[in-house]
Amino acid sequence: MSYAEDMSLDLLAKRIALASLLLSQMTACASAPLPAPGSAPVTDVSPPKATVARPLTFERIAADPPLEGRAPTALALSPDGAFLTWLQPNADDSEVLDLWGMRLPSGKAEALVATADLLGGATQKLTDSERMALERKRITKRGITAYDWCGKEAQALVFPFSGDLYLARLAGSEGARPTVTRLTTDDDAPEINPTCSPDGKQIAFVKGHDVVALDLTTNKSIPVTRGGGGTRSFGLAEFVAEEEMGRHEGFWWSPNGDRLIVFEVDESTVGVKRRAQIHADHTAIIDQRYPAAGEANARVTAWIYPITKGKVGKRVAIATPLEDGYLPRAGFFADGTAWVQWQSRDQKSLLLLEVATDGKTREIVRETDAAWVELHDDLTALEGQRAFLWSTERSGRRQLVKVDRDTLVVSELTTEPEPVESLLAVDQKAGLVFYSAFRARGKEQHVFSIPLAGGPATQLTTEPGWHAATFSRSGLFFIDRRSDVLVPVKTTLRDATGTIQHIIDDNPATELATYDLPKPQWMDVTAVDGAVMNAVLFEPAMREPGRRYPVIVFVYGGPAAQTVRRGWQKSWLAITAWTHRGYGVFLLDNRGMAGRDRDFQRGHHNRFGEVEMDDQRRGYEALTAIDWVDKKRVGIFGWSYGGYVAARAVLEDASPFAAAAAVAPVSDWTLYDTHYTERYIGLPSRDATGALTPGSTYARADLVSRAGLLDRPLLLVHGTADDNVLFDNTLKLAEALQTAGKPFDLMIYPGKAHGISGRAAQRHVWETLTAFFDRHLSIVP
């Protein structure tokens, strides 16, 4: 049992009382802890004499218009490559997205559907399930947040909005607005994840836990599945699939639209976490099916449903392995044969299974790894061939291969010097494969092509920085979203040679350019095992020779992420504001983080909290060797996994960090979900009393047991409605610190989820963090 699941109602009442007490302490984190002797930062430091002429503030960062511009998102090329669509922040409110598009190759950008027109003065409506689904996709905007092309020709798009479905049929001439039809009118029961069949004649979606198909020629709905409700659903991704596997759907169309693969999810086996979702004006008791590490997962089964002439035939069960595991992906090959992926519970094996018409399966790929197998979306079937492209880390670095479905022969395709990031498209007529790969030891990402028959690769993007590409299915064009450090995304349309055909959004970000922007200083830091880690340092603005300055270490530290890269990220603005205030800011991607070879990325294996501390200490040593850095005034800050690392950094003997701020930190890994936690540190083990086995990975990674080690300032920040890193984590750590007699600061956000989204809340979070570091790193405002 996890701590949360074992919680009785009496204990829950105590927890609510504790939370209420903590809420009463929210006023600007007033009770600052006293640092232990010898650990306090110097306090006789006068404010810097030089000042920034125009300092960037968090008030401005949170305001409109966005400093980073209104760059388009969710860009997509129509199946025929004739039309480009995207979502763009509204000119009046950047938190609201509208649907835009342009005809290719030389058309003009057109506003296709405006959110304001759909609302007609009303307020957008979202159910709790829709709101949390957006949170798990990390979508913080409102308005039109998703859409899907219908059919192989650029004629129509479907999108969900305010609980209903809409179809936009494009006009035949440039500049003419599309015809928008509201397909459903029952916004209290929303249609989830609408997806068009490849022929554009049907739309499948989930409604009330069942899959429904809507025939666009007759406008009649066809129930595909029956029996959904309660803990049973069809076509929806279970929690760990959405949060950890990168799968947000639970059904897939066949190439000719005559069948659907549908996942059935039974959550009755998943433990209920009863948590208090504390809002400013009320407290709601939420029962959430949350599979904590070591507990039972949802049972997921796969079915094929035939659909012909408006009727659903007898479903066929897909025979997946019976042992405990996951179904992370599914789909169809070009010839209409279904496939599913199965991953073992310990995630050391991944099978790609071909599905026969009777549901029996045949293994065609088996990936194994002594630590874990990374999931990916790199499966592209080849037309007219019983073969497909796939990516694998078997060589020690992710590369593309070709797999023959009959002989199961695997042929090497790429031999990149750094890992392939993703397979993007295949143009079989031209005989080319397009993909993205890392460069500059993971700090840059570029687009490449390689002959399908094999041969040398060609780099299609040469400008330094980070290139994120979206290709048309034909491979004739791709959208390139290029950015760099403190250079927001610029969007262009390129042909298959990488030549720019159209500037979609030059995004000059003119106001941002008027600020004194810090220059990145790239650094190499060597880990204890000799691995070279990427780091970047930003100096305080207007730094004066001979003076020493405080530094904030901005850390994430966890797997599958990068912070030290030449690409735009919103945090660059916060970093700029801190440099304007007189701080240096330092980032280090420790072992285990993304963008590197297989061995580097397996750094976290059974070592949560250890590899990060080893590497961040090495970073501290490299940082404090710089003459202007005050080694007594180095603080550390992180969010989510970074919050865990930041808190761990001051729950250590002889920590080098003067203060730490942790937002939404995991404090006890038995509280976090199965798929993520077990991938890296296995199953938790317990002794006869139910306590974690002493010396086990979970025990070593636990923060709660380390509460007595705190001897310097710590700020904890959390949203009370966080369904990812449950609020229980901060409550449990807070209680342990209080029991140990350790003062600390606390800020909680009533009703806010993991991202603490919203302009006012975001401004408040960053100003709270800044005030905390000002106090404890001796910055005088």
N, C-alpha and C positions, 0 to 999 in steps of 0.2 A: 504494500500500500504506500502511496505517496503521502506526504504531509498533508496536502490539500484534501485528498480523498478521505483520509482517516479522521477528518475534522468533524467533531460532534456539533450539535446545535448549540450546546452550552459554550463550546470553544468558539463557535462562530460569533455568538453574542459578545464574548470577550474581545474577539478580533474587531468587531464593529465598534465596541467601546474604545479600544486602542486607536482605531482609525479616527474616531471622533476627537479623541484627545490630540492626535497628531494634527488634525485639521485646525484645531485651535491654535497650533503653533506655527501656522503658515506665514505669518506676517513678516515677510522679508528675511526669513531665516535669522531672526534676531539673536538667538542665544548661540553665539559662536563658541566652539570648543577652544579650550586652552591647550596649545601645543606643549608637548613634553619638553623638559629642559634639554637644550642642545639641538632641538629639532625646529625651533622657531625661526622664521625668516628674519633677516635683518630689518630693523624698524627705523633706522636713521637715514633712510634714503629720501632725498628731496625729489619732488616731481621733476621730470625732464625739463630742462630750460627751453629747448626747442619744441615748438608745437606744430601740428599739422594745420595748414591753412584751412583745409576743408575736411574735417574728420567725418568718416562714415559712421553713422549711428545705426543701432538696431531698429530704431523707429523708422528710419528711411528704408532699411532692408525689408521690413515687413509691409511697407506701403506700396501703393500704386503710383506710377506705372512700374513694373518690375525692372530692377536695374539690369537684369540679364536679358531683357527684351521679351517679346512675346513669340518665342520660337515655336514653330509647329511641332506637334507630337502625333503619335499614332499614324504615321505616314504609311500609305499603302498604294501600290499600283494595281489597277484593275487587272483581272485575269488575262485580258487581251493586250495589256500594256498601253492602252490608248488614253487612259485617264489616271490622274494622280489625285489622291484625296488625303486630307489630314484634319486634325483637330487643332484649333487655334484659340488662345485666350481672347476674350472679348475686349474691345477697345475701351469700354466703360468699366469693366470689372475683370481683372485678369484671373480671378478665381472661377470664372464661368467659361466653358468651352463651347465653341460653335464649329460646325462642319464646313470645311472649305474644300475646293478642288480646282483642277485645271486640266484642260485638254492638252495632250502631248502631240508633237514635241515643242510647239511654240505658242501655246495658249497663254491666257492671262489668268491670274488667280481670281477665283470667284467665290463669294460667300454663298454656299449652297443652302444650308439650313441654320437659322439663328435660334438659339435657345429662347430668346425673348419672344420670338414669333410663336413658338410652340406653347409657351406659358400664357401668353395673352394677358399678362398682369397678375396671374396666379403665382403661387409659390410651388417650387418643385417638391415633389413628394418622394420620399425614400423610406422603405421599410427597414427595420433593424437588420434583417438578413442582407439586404442590398448594401446597406451602409458598411457592414462588416466585410462584405465581399470586396468592396472598393478599398477598404483598409488593407486587406491581405494582398491586393494587387498594388498597393502603395500609391493609389490614386487619391489625391487630396482635393481635386477640383470638383466643381459642380457642372451641371448642364449636360451636354452630350458627351459621354465619357467612353463610348465604344461604338463600333459599327462593323458591318460585314458586307463584302461585295456579294451580289446575287447573280450567278450565271457567268458564262465565259466571255460575254460581251459587256462592254461598259454601259449598262443600261439602268441598273437599280442598286440601291443599298438599303439594308435593314439596320435599324438601331433601336435599342431600348431607351425609354425616357419616361421618368416619373411613373414607373409601374406599368407602362404599356409599350406596345411595339408600333413602330412607324416604318413605312416604306417610302423611300425617296426615289422616284423615277426621273432620270436625267433627261433634260430637254435635248432636242436634236441640234440646236444651234448654240454657239458660244454666247454667254451673257444672259441667256434665258434661264429663269429659276426653275429648279426641278419641281415636279408635282409631288407633294407630300401627302400620304394617306395614313391615317391612324387605323391600324389593323385590329387592335383590341381596345376595349373600353372598360376594363375592370381593374383599375389601378390598385385595389386593395389586395389582389392576388397577382403579384408581378410575374411577368414572363422573364425567365433567367437565361442568359447565354444564348440568344438567338443566333442560329447558324444556318446559312443557306446551303441547299444541296448544290453540287457542282453544276448541274444543269439550270439552276436558278428557278426551278418550278416549285420548290418546297422550302419551308423554313421549319427547322426543329428547334424546340426550346423546352425548358423545364418549367412546369407550373404546378404548384402544390405538391412537390416531391415526385412528380411523374413527367415523363417525356411526352410531348405532344408535337405532331407534325401539322403544319398549316399549308394547304394546297393553295398556291397563289392564283391559279387559274379559276378555281371555284370559290375561293375564300372560305373553304370548309376546314374545320379542325378535325384531326384524326388522333384519338388517344393511342399512343404507341405502347406504353406500359400502364399497368394497373396495380394498385396495392400500395403505392407510396403514402407515407404519412408517419407521424411519430418519429421513431428512430430509424425508419426505413425510407430510403430515397433512391430514385433512378435518375441517372444522368448528371448528378452533382458530384463535384470533387469533395472527398472527405477533408477534414481539417488539415492533416499533415500533408496531403497532396498539394493543397493550395499554398500552405505556408512554407513547406520545405522541399517539395519535389518540382515546383514550378509548373504544376498542372492545375489549370483552373476550369477544366471541362471534364465531363463524364460521358460524352457520346461523340461519335464520329460517323460521317456519311461515307458511303462507298463511292467510287468514281462516277458511276452512272446514276446515283441517287436511289437505288432500289433496295438498299439495306442500311441499317444502322448498327454499329457496335454500341452497346449501352452497358455502363457499369452500374451494378446494384450495390448499394452501401447499406449495411446493417450496423448501426451504432449501438445496439443494445448491449454489446459486450464492453463498451468503452465506459470507464469510470466517470462519474458525475463529479465535477468540481463546483461546489456551492460557494459562490463568492459574492461579496457585497460590492455592488457597483454604486459608489457614492457620488451623488450629484450635489450641487449647491443647495437644492431645495428638497431633496428626497434621497432615500437609499433604497435601491432595488436589489432584491436577492436573485441572483442569476444562477441557474443550473446549466452548466456548460459541459458537454461531452468533450473531455480533453484527455487524450491518452498520454499520461506522463511516462517518463522513462521506466522501462521494466514492466509496464502494465499492458493490458490487452488493447490491441488496435481494433478499428472497425473491420468487419468482415466484408471484403469486396469481391464480388463475382462478376463475370463478364458474359454477356449474351449477344447474339446476333438476331435482329428483328428484320424479317423481310417486309418490304412495303411495295405493293404493286397495285396500280389502278385504284388508289385511294383506300386500300385495305391492308391491314397488318396480318401477316401470316404467323404460323407457329414459330415461336422463338427457339433458338438452338443455343445450348450451353457451351461455352468455350472451356475446354478441359485444361485448366491451369494447375500447376503443382499444388498438392494438398498441404504441404508443410507451411508453417508460418512465414508470411512474406508480404510483398507489396506488388501492386500493378501500377507502375509509374507512367506507362505510355501505351497507346493503342493506335491503330490506323489500318489503312489498306495499301497494298502494293498497286502499281499501275495497272496490273491485269485483273484487279478486283479481289485478289486474295487478301483475307484479313490477317493481321498480325497483332500480337500483344507482347509487352515486355513484362517479365516477372523478376523481382528482386528479392533475395533472401532476407530474412529478418535482420541478420547481422551485416547485411549489405556488402558482403565479400563476394557475392556472385550475382550476375545479371544475365538473364536468358532472353534472347529474342526468339519468339515462337511463331511459326507459320501455322495458320488455322485452316483446316480442311472444311468442306461444306457441312460435314457432320459434327463439327466442333472439336474434333481431335487435333492435337497440336504436334508439331515437329520442331525440334530445336535446330536453329540454323546459325545462331551465334551464342557463344558462352564467354562472357568476360569475367575474370576473377582477379582479385587483388588481396594481398595479405592484410591490408588495412581496410580499405573500402573501395568500391567501384563508383565513380562519379556518374551521375545521370547526365544525359544530354539530349538534344533534339536533332542530332545529325543523322537522320535517316531519309534519304531521297531515293525513291524507286526510279529505275530507268525504263522509259517507254520502249516497248517491243523487245525487252530483254528480261530474262528471269535473273536479274541482278540488281543490286542497289549499292549506294555509297553509304559509308558509316565512318564514325571516328572512334579511335581507340588509343589508350595510353600504354599498350603492350610494349612499345619500344622504350618507355620511360618518359615520353613526351607526346602529347596528343597529336595524332596525325590522321589524315583521311586515307581510307582503304576502300577497295571495291570487293564486294562479296558476291559470289555466284550461289544462287539459291539451290541449284541442283547438286553441284559438286562440293559446295561449302568451302571452296578455295578462296582464300583471302589474298588479294593483290595490293601491294603498297602503291599509293598514289602520290602522296606528298612526303617530302623529307625536309620540312622546315627547320631552321636552326632554333626557333622558339616555338612554343605550342600553338597549334591551330586553335582559334577561339570558337569558330562555328562554321558550319557548311551553309552557304547562302543560297546558291541556285545552280542549276545545270542547264546549259543550252546544248541539247543533243545534236541539233542541226549544225551548229558551229563546232561541236565537239569540245566544248569548254566547261570547266567546273570553276565556280566562284566561291571564295571563302575568305574569312578574316583570320589574321594571325597576329601574334604579338611581335614587337620589336623593342629595341633599347632596353633589354632585360625586363620586359613586361610593362614598361612605362608608356609605350605607344601601341596603337592598334591600327592596322592597315588592311586594305582590300587587295586580294590577289586573284589571278586566274591561272589555270593549269590545263593542258590538254587532257581530255578524258582518256585518251589512249596512253597517257604518260608523257613525260618530258619536263623541260624546265618551266618553273613558274614565272609569272610576270606580275610585278607590283603595279597596281592600278592607281593607288593614291600615294603621292610623293611628298605632299606638304606635311611638315612635322605636326605631331599631335595625335588626336584620337579620332578615328573615322569609324562611325557606326553606319552600316549600309543595309538598305532594304531593296531587294531585287524584284523585278517583274518575273513572273513564272517563265517567261520566254528567255530571260537573261539578256534582253536587248538594252534595257536601261536599269540604272539603280539610283536610289536616293542616297546621297552621302551627307551625313550629319557630322561635320567636323568641328572640333573645339580644342582648346588648350587650357593651360593654367590661367585663370582669370580672363579667358577669351571665350565668351558664350558661343553656343552652337550656331553655326552658319550652315544653311541647307541648300544643296545644289542637286540638280539632276545631271547624271553622267551617262554616257553610253558605255558599251561593253569594253572599250579601250581605256576608260577612266577619264575621257575628255568631257569637260563641263559643257553641257548643252543648254542649261537654263539655270539661272540663279533664282531659287524659290524664295529664299529669305536671307538677305545679306546680314541682317541683324547687327547693325553697327554699334548698338549699345552705347550711344553717344554720351549719356549722362555718366555711365560707369567710367568712361575714359577720362572724365574731368577730375576724378579722385586720384590721389597719390597711391597707386597700386604697388604692392610689394613685389619684389623680384624673387623668384624661386632660386634657392641655392641647393643644387642637387648634391647629395652626399652618398657615399657607400659606407656601410657599417658591416663588420664581419662578425658572424655569430660564433659561438664556442666550437661548432663543428666545422668551421671554415666557410660556411655558406655566406655569400655576399648579399646583403639586404639593401633595398632601396629606401632612401630617406630624403626628405626635403626640409629646408629651413627658411623661414621668412624673418627678416630682421625687423626690429621696431622702426617705425617711420621716424625720420629725423634723428637717427642715432648719432650720438656725439662721441668722438674718440675719448678714451680714457674712462668712460663711465661703464658700469655694469648694469645689466637689465634682467628683469624676470622673464621666464619663458613658460609658456603653456604647451605641454605635450598633448597633441590631439590624436587620440588613439582609437582604432577599432580592434585590430589584433586578431579577429576571428577568421575562420575559413571562408572561402568563396567570396572574398571581397578584396578590393584594393583602395587605398587612399592616396598612395604616392604614384600618381599617373598624370600624364599630360592631356587631361581632359577636363571639361567643365564639370564642376559639382557645386551645389548651392553653398556648401560649407566654405568655399573660397571667400564669400562675402563676410562671413563671421570672422574668418581669419584676418581679413583686411581690417575690419573694425578693431580687432584686438591689437594689430600692429600700430594702428593710429592712436591707440590708448597708451602705447609704450611697452607692449609685450613683444617678445619674439614668439614665434609659433613653430613647433617641430613635429613632423610626422614621420613615422617609421613603419614600414610593412614588414612585420616579423615573419619568421618561418611559419608555414601553414597558410599564408594568405595567397590570393589568386594571381594568375598571370605568369606562373613559373612552371618548371618541369615537375613531373610527378613526385619525386622525392621531396622537393621543397614543400609542395602542397600537402604532404602527409605529416607535416611537423606536429600537428595537434594530436596525433594518434596516441590515445591513453595518456595525454599530457596537458589537459586543460589547466590553465593557470600557471604552468611551469615553464613551457617553452616561451610563452609571452613575457614572463618576468625575466628569464635569462636574457632575452633579446632586447627588451626595453631597458634593462640595466646597461647593456652594451651601448644602446642608443644614448642613454644619459651620459655615459663616459665620453662618447664622441662629442656630444653636445657641449658638455662643460669643459672640454679642452679648448673651446673657442674663447678668445680673450674677453669679449664683451658680455659673456653669459655669467650671471651670478648663480653659482652652483647651489646656494642656499635658498634660492627663490625659483625653483622649478616645480610647477604644478602639473597635474595630469587630469585630462577630461576625456570621457567617452560616453557613447549612447548605445544601448542594447548590449551586444557582446562587448563593445567598447566600454560600457558602463561596468560590466563585470571586471574587465581588465583594470580600469581606473580604481575601482574599489579594492581589488586585490592588491594593487600597488602600494596601498597604505595599510593593508592588513598583513604586513610582512615584518620580520625582524629587521631593524636598521634600514628601513625604506629610505631611498635617496630623495624621494619626492616630498616637497614641503606641504602640499595639500592636494586633495583629489575631489573631483565632482563626477558623480555617476548618475546618468539618466537611464531609467528603465533597466536596471541591471538584473541579471540572474544572480541570485545569491545561493541557491541550492539546486543543483542540476537534476535532482529527482523530481523537481517541480516542472521541468521543461519537457517538451514533447519527445515522443519515441524516435521518430525518423531522424531528426537532427542529432539529438544527444547520443543515441546508441551508435550512430554512424562513426562518431569520433572516439567515444570512450566506453562503448559496449553496454552491457546490462549492469545495473547496480546490484551489488551483493550485500547481504545483511547478516548479522549474527543472530543468535537465538532470541535476543530481546527485541529484534526488529531494527536495531541501530545499524548504520552503515558499517561495514567491516573496516576496522582500523587499518589504515595504510592502503586501502583500495583507491582506485582512481577517483571515484565519487567523493570519498572522504577527503582526499588530498585537494580536490577542486572546490570543496565546500567553503563558502565565505562565512556562514553563520558560526561555525566552530572556531573561526579565527577572530571573532569580535574582540576578544581580550587583548589582541595585539595592537589595536588602534592607539596611536599616541600622537596624532596630528590631525588637523582639520579635515573633515569629510562632509560633503554635501550629497544627500540622496534626493533624487527627483523621480516622480512616477505619476502616471495617469491612473485614476481609479477604475477606468473601464478597459484597461489593457487586457485583451484576450490572447495575446501572444506571449509576452513575458508577464505572467499574472502579477497583479498588485501584491499577492501573497509574498512574493520574493522580497519586496522592500519592507513589508510589515514584519516578516520573520527576522530579517536582519536588524531592523529597528528594535525589535523586542530583545534580541540577543545583545545589542549594544547597550541598551538600558539596563539589562540584567548585569552586564559586566561593568556598569558604572562609567560608561564611556560617552561623553557628550558628543553631539554631532548636529549638523544642520539638516533640515528637511523642507522640501517644497513638494506639495502634491497638487494635482490638477483634477478637480472634480469632473467626472463624466468624460474624461479624455482617454483615448486609446493609445496605442504604442507610439505613434508619431507625434502626439500632442499637437494636432494640426489646428489651423486657424490663425489668422494674422495676429490677433491680440495675444493668444496663448504662445505663439512662437516668439513674439517680441518679449513677452514676459519671461519665458524660459531663458533666453540668451542674456537678458539684462540681469536676471537672478544669478546666472553663472558668472557674469562679469563682476557683479558686486561681491560675490564670494571670493573670487580671486583677487580683487582689489584689496579686500581686507587682509587676506592671508599672504599675499605676495607683495604687500606694501606699495601698491600703486595709489597715489593721491589724486583723486579726480580734479 
